[in-house]
Amino acid sequence: TKTSYQRDMEIPGKQNEGELFGGTILRLGKELGIRTPVTASLYNGLKGKK
């Protein structure tokens, strides 16, 4: 069975959970001055697969 994230990734242009969770962590980290290198790496790696 595919996860909702997998299904979202199969639909070109569809917003996915990575945007919701990863994007939020990156935005809040930037606002609060907290480095989030692991999240940034995962987020950018997955974003490139779209």
PDB file of N, CA, C and O in Angstrom:
ATOM      1  N   THR A   1       0.846  -1.185   0.000  1.00  0.00           N
ATOM      2  CA  THR A   1       0.000   0.000   0.000  1.00  0.00           C
ATOM      3  C   THR A   1       0.884   1.239   0.000  1.00  0.00           C
ATOM      4  O   THR A   1       1.857   1.312   0.750  1.00  0.00           O
ATOM      5  N   LYS A   2       0.552   2.189  -0.822  1.00  0.00           N
ATOM      6  CA  LYS A   2       1.327   3.428  -0.904  1.00  0.00           C
ATOM      7  C   LYS A   2       0.894   4.400   0.190  1.00  0.00           C
ATOM      8  O   LYS A   2      -0.269   4.445   0.589  1.00  0.00           O
ATOM      9  N   THR A   3       1.865   5.173   0.658  1.00  0.00           N
ATOM     10  CA  THR A   3       1.549   6.218   1.630  1.00  0.00           C
ATOM     11  C   THR A   3       0.956   7.421   0.901  1.00  0.00           C
ATOM     12  O   THR A   3       1.054   7.532  -0.321  1.00  0.00           O
ATOM     13  N   SER A   4       0.344   8.312   1.666  1.00  0.00           N
ATOM     14  CA  SER A   4      -0.217   9.524   1.053  1.00  0.00           C
ATOM     15  C   SER A   4       0.892  10.356   0.422  1.00  0.00           C
ATOM     16  O   SER A   4       0.673  11.006  -0.600  1.00  0.00           O
ATOM     17  N   TYR A   5       2.087  10.340   1.023  1.00  0.00           N
ATOM     18  CA  TYR A   5       3.214  11.088   0.460  1.00  0.00           C
ATOM     19  C   TYR A   5       3.605  10.508  -0.899  1.00  0.00           C
ATOM     20  O   TYR A   5       3.850  11.254  -1.847  1.00  0.00           O
ATOM     21  N   GLN A   6       3.665   9.183  -0.992  1.00  0.00           N
ATOM     22  CA  GLN A   6       4.001   8.546  -2.269  1.00  0.00           C
ATOM     23  C   GLN A   6       2.971   8.889  -3.339  1.00  0.00           C
ATOM     24  O   GLN A   6       3.328   9.191  -4.478  1.00  0.00           O
ATOM     25  N   ARG A   7       1.704   8.843  -2.973  1.00  0.00           N
ATOM     26  CA  ARG A   7       0.655   9.180  -3.945  1.00  0.00           C
ATOM     27  C   ARG A   7       0.780  10.633  -4.389  1.00  0.00           C
ATOM     28  O   ARG A   7       0.630  10.940  -5.572  1.00  0.00           O
ATOM     29  N   ASP A   8       1.057  11.529  -3.437  1.00  0.00           N
ATOM     30  CA  ASP A   8       1.213  12.947  -3.773  1.00  0.00           C
ATOM     31  C   ASP A   8       2.382  13.167  -4.726  1.00  0.00           C
ATOM     32  O   ASP A   8       2.289  13.979  -5.646  1.00  0.00           O
ATOM     33  N   MET A   9       3.479  12.450  -4.511  1.00  0.00           N
ATOM     34  CA  MET A   9       4.673  12.620  -5.345  1.00  0.00           C
ATOM     35  C   MET A   9       4.430  12.165  -6.786  1.00  0.00           C
ATOM     36  O   MET A   9       5.116  12.618  -7.702  1.00  0.00           O
ATOM     37  N   GLU A  10       3.468  11.283  -6.986  1.00  0.00           N
ATOM     38  CA  GLU A  10       3.174  10.782  -8.330  1.00  0.00           C
ATOM     39  C   GLU A  10       2.350  11.763  -9.159  1.00  0.00           C
ATOM     40  O   GLU A  10       2.242  11.607 -10.376  1.00  0.00           O
ATOM     41  N   ILE A  11       1.770  12.768  -8.513  1.00  0.00           N
ATOM     42  CA  ILE A  11       0.927  13.733  -9.218  1.00  0.00           C
ATOM     43  C   ILE A  11       1.721  15.020  -9.421  1.00  0.00           C
ATOM     44  O   ILE A  11       1.964  15.749  -8.459  1.00  0.00           O
ATOM     45  N   PRO A  12       2.129  15.312 -10.656  1.00  0.00           N
ATOM     46  CA  PRO A  12       2.919  16.520 -10.919  1.00  0.00           C
ATOM     47  C   PRO A  12       2.214  17.791 -10.422  1.00  0.00           C
ATOM     48  O   PRO A  12       1.033  18.011 -10.692  1.00  0.00           O
ATOM     49  N   GLY A  13       2.964  18.612  -9.695  1.00  0.00           N
ATOM     50  CA  GLY A  13       2.451  19.897  -9.234  1.00  0.00           C
ATOM     51  C   GLY A  13       1.613  19.840  -7.973  1.00  0.00           C
ATOM     52  O   GLY A  13       1.229  20.882  -7.442  1.00  0.00           O
ATOM     53  N   LYS A  14       1.318  18.640  -7.478  1.00  0.00           N
ATOM     54  CA  LYS A  14       0.491  18.529  -6.273  1.00  0.00           C
ATOM     55  C   LYS A  14       1.333  18.839  -5.041  1.00  0.00           C
ATOM     56  O   LYS A  14       2.443  18.329  -4.893  1.00  0.00           O
ATOM     57  N   GLN A  15       0.798  19.679  -4.161  1.00  0.00           N
ATOM     58  CA  GLN A  15       1.502  19.984  -2.912  1.00  0.00           C
ATOM     59  C   GLN A  15       1.470  18.731  -2.045  1.00  0.00           C
ATOM     60  O   GLN A  15       0.483  17.996  -2.035  1.00  0.00           O
ATOM     61  N   ASN A  16       2.557  18.497  -1.319  1.00  0.00           N
ATOM     62  CA  ASN A  16       2.634  17.281  -0.523  1.00  0.00           C
ATOM     63  C   ASN A  16       2.989  17.591   0.928  1.00  0.00           C
ATOM     64  O   ASN A  16       3.198  18.746   1.299  1.00  0.00           O
ATOM     65  N   GLU A  17       3.051  16.543   1.736  1.00  0.00           N
ATOM     66  CA  GLU A  17       3.342  16.694   3.156  1.00  0.00           C
ATOM     67  C   GLU A  17       4.741  17.245   3.405  1.00  0.00           C
ATOM     68  O   GLU A  17       4.987  17.875   4.433  1.00  0.00           O
ATOM     69  N   GLY A  18       5.650  17.013   2.474  1.00  0.00           N
ATOM     70  CA  GLY A  18       7.003  17.551   2.617  1.00  0.00           C
ATOM     71  C   GLY A  18       6.988  19.064   2.669  1.00  0.00           C
ATOM     72  O   GLY A  18       7.731  19.678   3.435  1.00  0.00           O
ATOM     73  N   GLU A  19       6.143  19.658   1.855  1.00  0.00           N
ATOM     74  CA  GLU A  19       5.996  21.118   1.871  1.00  0.00           C
ATOM     75  C   GLU A  19       5.429  21.574   3.207  1.00  0.00           C
ATOM     76  O   GLU A  19       5.903  22.547   3.793  1.00  0.00           O
ATOM     77  N   LEU A  20       4.414  20.865   3.683  1.00  0.00           N
ATOM     78  CA  LEU A  20       3.765  21.244   4.932  1.00  0.00           C
ATOM     79  C   LEU A  20       4.721  21.125   6.109  1.00  0.00           C
ATOM     80  O   LEU A  20       4.928  22.094   6.840  1.00  0.00           O
ATOM     81  N   PHE A  21       5.303  19.952   6.299  1.00  0.00           N
ATOM     82  CA  PHE A  21       6.135  19.720   7.474  1.00  0.00           C
ATOM     83  C   PHE A  21       7.556  20.253   7.311  1.00  0.00           C
ATOM     84  O   PHE A  21       8.029  21.021   8.149  1.00  0.00           O
ATOM     85  N   GLY A  22       8.235  19.852   6.245  1.00  0.00           N
ATOM     86  CA  GLY A  22       9.610  20.306   6.030  1.00  0.00           C
ATOM     87  C   GLY A  22       9.699  21.800   5.833  1.00  0.00           C
ATOM     88  O   GLY A  22      10.566  22.459   6.405  1.00  0.00           O
ATOM     89  N   GLY A  23       8.799  22.337   5.020  1.00  0.00           N
ATOM     90  CA  GLY A  23       8.793  23.778   4.766  1.00  0.00           C
ATOM     91  C   GLY A  23       8.537  24.579   6.026  1.00  0.00           C
ATOM     92  O   GLY A  23       9.144  25.630   6.234  1.00  0.00           O
ATOM     93  N   THR A  24       7.634  24.084   6.875  1.00  0.00           N
ATOM     94  CA  THR A  24       7.326  24.774   8.129  1.00  0.00           C
ATOM     95  C   THR A  24       8.525  24.761   9.066  1.00  0.00           C
ATOM     96  O   THR A  24       8.843  25.781   9.679  1.00  0.00           O
ATOM     97  N   ILE A  25       9.190  23.620   9.184  1.00  0.00           N
ATOM     98  CA  ILE A  25      10.374  23.531  10.047  1.00  0.00           C
ATOM     99  C   ILE A  25      11.455  24.484   9.556  1.00  0.00           C
ATOM    100  O   ILE A  25      12.079  25.179  10.358  1.00  0.00           O
ATOM    101  N   LEU A  26      11.682  24.522   8.250  1.00  0.00           N
ATOM    102  CA  LEU A  26      12.707  25.411   7.702  1.00  0.00           C
ATOM    103  C   LEU A  26      12.357  26.879   7.938  1.00  0.00           C
ATOM    104  O   LEU A  26      13.219  27.676   8.308  1.00  0.00           O
ATOM    105  N   ARG A  27      11.096  27.231   7.723  1.00  0.00           N
ATOM    106  CA  ARG A  27      10.658  28.621   7.913  1.00  0.00           C
ATOM    107  C   ARG A  27      10.785  29.033   9.380  1.00  0.00           C
ATOM    108  O   ARG A  27      11.307  30.108   9.676  1.00  0.00           O
ATOM    109  N   LEU A  28      10.315  28.194  10.297  1.00  0.00           N
ATOM    110  CA  LEU A  28      10.395  28.534  11.719  1.00  0.00           C
ATOM    111  C   LEU A  28      11.844  28.568  12.200  1.00  0.00           C
ATOM    112  O   LEU A  28      12.214  29.425  13.003  1.00  0.00           O
ATOM    113  N   GLY A  29      12.655  27.645  11.714  1.00  0.00           N
ATOM    114  CA  GLY A  29      14.066  27.653  12.081  1.00  0.00           C
ATOM    115  C   GLY A  29      14.730  28.953  11.670  1.00  0.00           C
ATOM    116  O   GLY A  29      15.509  29.529  12.430  1.00  0.00           O
ATOM    117  N   LYS A  30      14.425  29.410  10.476  1.00  0.00           N
ATOM    118  CA  LYS A  30      14.988  30.672   9.988  1.00  0.00           C
ATOM    119  C   LYS A  30      14.507  31.846  10.839  1.00  0.00           C
ATOM    120  O   LYS A  30      15.300  32.706  11.221  1.00  0.00           O
ATOM    121  N   GLU A  31      13.206  31.879  11.133  1.00  0.00           N
ATOM    122  CA  GLU A  31      12.645  32.963  11.947  1.00  0.00           C
ATOM    123  C   GLU A  31      13.245  33.001  13.347  1.00  0.00           C
ATOM    124  O   GLU A  31      13.460  34.078  13.903  1.00  0.00           O
ATOM    125  N   LEU A  32      13.518  31.821  13.922  1.00  0.00           N
ATOM    126  CA  LEU A  32      14.011  31.734  15.295  1.00  0.00           C
ATOM    127  C   LEU A  32      15.534  31.652  15.390  1.00  0.00           C
ATOM    128  O   LEU A  32      16.087  31.597  16.488  1.00  0.00           O
ATOM    129  N   GLY A  33      16.204  31.644  14.249  1.00  0.00           N
ATOM    130  CA  GLY A  33      17.659  31.570  14.244  1.00  0.00           C
ATOM    131  C   GLY A  33      18.191  30.198  14.633  1.00  0.00           C
ATOM    132  O   GLY A  33      19.275  30.087  15.205  1.00  0.00           O
ATOM    133  N   ILE A  34      17.424  29.148  14.321  1.00  0.00           N
ATOM    134  CA  ILE A  34      17.823  27.777  14.641  1.00  0.00           C
ATOM    135  C   ILE A  34      18.205  27.072  13.341  1.00  0.00           C
ATOM    136  O   ILE A  34      17.424  27.030  12.391  1.00  0.00           O
ATOM    137  N   ARG A  35      19.413  26.522  13.316  1.00  0.00           N
ATOM    138  CA  ARG A  35      19.873  25.818  12.121  1.00  0.00           C
ATOM    139  C   ARG A  35      19.123  24.489  11.978  1.00  0.00           C
ATOM    140  O   ARG A  35      18.891  23.795  12.968  1.00  0.00           O
ATOM    141  N   THR A  36      18.758  24.150  10.778  1.00  0.00           N
ATOM    142  CA  THR A  36      18.030  22.903  10.504  1.00  0.00           C
ATOM    143  C   THR A  36      18.655  22.190   9.295  1.00  0.00           C
ATOM    144  O   THR A  36      17.980  21.967   8.290  1.00  0.00           O
ATOM    145  N   PRO A  37      19.941  21.835   9.394  1.00  0.00           N
ATOM    146  CA  PRO A  37      20.631  21.284   8.228  1.00  0.00           C
ATOM    147  C   PRO A  37      20.102  19.924   7.764  1.00  0.00           C
ATOM    148  O   PRO A  37      20.072  19.662   6.562  1.00  0.00           O
ATOM    149  N   VAL A  38      19.693  19.072   8.673  1.00  0.00           N
ATOM    150  CA  VAL A  38      19.196  17.753   8.263  1.00  0.00           C
ATOM    151  C   VAL A  38      17.862  17.905   7.536  1.00  0.00           C
ATOM    152  O   VAL A  38      17.646  17.301   6.486  1.00  0.00           O
ATOM    153  N   THR A  39      16.975  18.712   8.099  1.00  0.00           N
ATOM    154  CA  THR A  39      15.687  18.954   7.446  1.00  0.00           C
ATOM    155  C   THR A  39      15.901  19.590   6.079  1.00  0.00           C
ATOM    156  O   THR A  39      15.245  19.212   5.109  1.00  0.00           O
ATOM    157  N   ALA A  40      16.813  20.551   5.996  1.00  0.00           N
ATOM    158  CA  ALA A  40      17.088  21.222   4.721  1.00  0.00           C
ATOM    159  C   ALA A  40      17.594  20.223   3.682  1.00  0.00           C
ATOM    160  O   ALA A  40      17.184  20.266   2.522  1.00  0.00           O
ATOM    161  N   SER A  41      18.479  19.331   4.099  1.00  0.00           N
ATOM    162  CA  SER A  41      19.025  18.338   3.176  1.00  0.00           C
ATOM    163  C   SER A  41      17.936  17.388   2.676  1.00  0.00           C
ATOM    164  O   SER A  41      17.843  17.125   1.477  1.00  0.00           O
ATOM    165  N   LEU A  42      17.124  16.879   3.583  1.00  0.00           N
ATOM    166  CA  LEU A  42      16.037  15.976   3.194  1.00  0.00           C
ATOM    167  C   LEU A  42      15.012  16.689   2.322  1.00  0.00           C
ATOM    168  O   LEU A  42      14.571  16.151   1.307  1.00  0.00           O
ATOM    169  N   TYR A  43      14.642  17.882   2.716  1.00  0.00           N
ATOM    170  CA  TYR A  43      13.648  18.676   1.984  1.00  0.00           C
ATOM    171  C   TYR A  43      14.118  18.945   0.555  1.00  0.00           C
ATOM    172  O   TYR A  43      13.369  18.749  -0.403  1.00  0.00           O
ATOM    173  N   ASN A  44      15.364  19.393   0.423  1.00  0.00           N
ATOM    174  CA  ASN A  44      15.902  19.701  -0.905  1.00  0.00           C
ATOM    175  C   ASN A  44      16.081  18.446  -1.754  1.00  0.00           C
ATOM    176  O   ASN A  44      15.856  18.476  -2.963  1.00  0.00           O
ATOM    177  N   GLY A  45      16.482  17.351  -1.127  1.00  0.00           N
ATOM    178  CA  GLY A  45      16.641  16.098  -1.858  1.00  0.00           C
ATOM    179  C   GLY A  45      15.322  15.572  -2.394  1.00  0.00           C
ATOM    180  O   GLY A  45      15.241  15.130  -3.539  1.00  0.00           O
ATOM    181  N   LEU A  46      14.292  15.621  -1.564  1.00  0.00           N
ATOM    182  CA  LEU A  46      12.974  15.146  -1.994  1.00  0.00           C
ATOM    183  C   LEU A  46      12.335  16.100  -2.986  1.00  0.00           C
ATOM    184  O   LEU A  46      11.632  15.675  -3.903  1.00  0.00           O
ATOM    185  N   LYS A  47      12.577  17.380  -2.805  1.00  0.00           N
ATOM    186  CA  LYS A  47      12.006  18.371  -3.712  1.00  0.00           C
ATOM    187  C   LYS A  47      12.554  18.172  -5.133  1.00  0.00           C
ATOM    188  O   LYS A  47      11.844  18.384  -6.116  1.00  0.00           O
ATOM    189  N   GLY A  48      13.821  17.764  -5.224  1.00  0.00           N
ATOM    190  CA  GLY A  48      14.441  17.537  -6.524  1.00  0.00           C
ATOM    191  C   GLY A  48      13.890  16.329  -7.263  1.00  0.00           C
ATOM    192  O   GLY A  48      14.083  16.205  -8.473  1.00  0.00           O
ATOM    193  N   LYS A  49      13.205  15.435  -6.554  1.00  0.00           N
ATOM    194  CA  LYS A  49      12.651  14.230  -7.184  1.00  0.00           C
ATOM    195  C   LYS A  49      11.340  14.495  -7.887  1.00  0.00           C
ATOM    196  O   LYS A  49      10.871  13.653  -8.653  1.00  0.00           O
ATOM    197  N   LYS A  50      10.735  15.651  -7.642  1.00  0.00           N
ATOM    198  CA  LYS A  50       9.435  15.959  -8.258  1.00  0.00           C
ATOM    199  C   LYS A  50       9.576  16.229  -9.713  1.00  0.00           C
ATOM    200  O   LYS A  50       8.585  16.505 -10.389  1.00  0.00           O
TER     201      LYS A  50
END
